[in-house]
Amino acid sequence: MFNDIGPLELVTLIVLAVLIFGPEKLPKVIQDVTRTIRKIRDFSESAKQDIRQELGPEFKDFEFEDLNPKTFIRKQLDNDDLGLKEIRNGFDLKKEMAEVTDAVHGRDTDPSPSPAAPGGRVDMTKKPETPAADDRPPFDMDAT
């Protein structure tokens, strides 16, 4: 809950609490705050249990954390039924990006067989086409 509070911030909070409430009232305030937090936790747990009972036995493994979209997607992607782990593990993004970068820069890498080109590589470099001597560039009357 308080994982992002550092030691200096904690000391600052303690000093402020002592200054605001005073050393005599501070233990009573701490007891009241902990009692209130405990009541809120109990209330939320009882509300969760009531909702689970109302949903019925088909939702017995329902978790409220699944309502968070990130948690729901992460849980679905980790599901072994879909076979996504094999796909994710078989895909090497760094290797693919290095191949694309090498192809764009025109560097020669290890030729890997590809069904797209007969030589096993796809030529992605831009090469200017030299028109024949009697070829004229296309002219569009409506564009001028």
N, C-alpha and C positions, 0 to 999 in steps of 0.2 A: 504494500500500500504506500509506504513512504520510501521506496527504493531510490528516488531521485533527490533526496535531501542529504546534503553533505554534513560533515561534522561541524563546520563553521556555522551553517544555517541552523543546525540543531541547538548549538550553544546560544545563538542569537534569539531563538524562540524561547528558550528557557529563561534567559535574562529578561526578555520582554514580559514573560508571564509573571516573574517575580516582581518586576516593577509595577505591572498593572494591578495584580491581585494582592500583592504583599505576601510575605512569608507565612503569615498566620492563616490566611484564607486559601492558599495555594493547594494544600492537600484536599480540602473539601471540594474545590473546583475540579481537581483531577478526578476525584471519585464521581462527581456528578457527570462529567464528560464521559468517563468509561461506562457508567451505568446507562447513559443515553445511547451510546454506540452499541452496547449489548442489546438494548431494547429494539433498536432499529434492525440489527441483524436477526434477532428472533422474529420480528414482524415479517421481514422479507423471506425468511425460510418458511414460515407458516403460510405465507401467500403462495410461495412456489409449490408447497405440498398441496394446497387447495386446488391450484390450477392443474397439477398432475392428476389429482383424484377426479376432477371434473372432465379431463380429457379422456380418461378411461384406460383400460389395460393395453390398448394398442399403442399408446404413447408412453409406455413405462420407461423407455430408454431416452426420452426427450430431455435434452439439456438446453437451458436458457442461453448458454453461451453460443449455441448454434445459431441464434438469431442475429449475431454479428456476421455480416457478409464475409469478412476475411476468414473467420473461423469456419464458417460453413464451406467455403470453397476449398480451404486447406484440407478439411476433413474429407471432402469428396474426392480430391486429387490423390489423397493417400489411400483411398479405397482400392484394394487389390482386385476387385471384381471387374474394373474397367480396363486393367492392363496398362494404365498410364505410367506406372513406374518403369516398365521395360522401355517404353517409348522415350521417357525423359532420360533414362540412363543411357540409352543408345544414341542420343543426340549430343554431339560435342560442339557447342556453340563457338568456342574459341577456335577450333580447327576450321569450322565453316567460315567464320569471319576472316581468318587468315587467308584462306583460299580465295575468297572474294576480293580481299585487299590486294593480294598478289596478282589476280587477274586484272583488276582495274589499273594497277600500276605497270602492268605488262611484264612482271617478273615471271620467270619460269620456275615452276614448282614441280613436285613429283606428279607425273601424269596419272590421274586416277580415271579408270574407265567410267564413261558416262554414256547413257543411251542417247543423249541429245546430239552428240557429234561423232562422226566416224573415227576420228583420231583419239577419242577418249576425253577431249577437253572442249570446253565451250569458249570461243573467242569473244571476250567481252570488251576488247579495246576498240576505240573509235578509229577507224581508218578512213581518211578522206577518199572519196571516189573521184577518180580523174575522168572527166567527161571526154568523149571523143572530140576530135577537132571540129567536126561538122555539127555536133549536138549543141543545141541552144538550151539555156535554162528555161524552165516552164514560165509562162507569162500568163497572168490572170488579169483580164481586162477589167473585171469588177473591183479588183483590189486597188487600182490606181485612181 
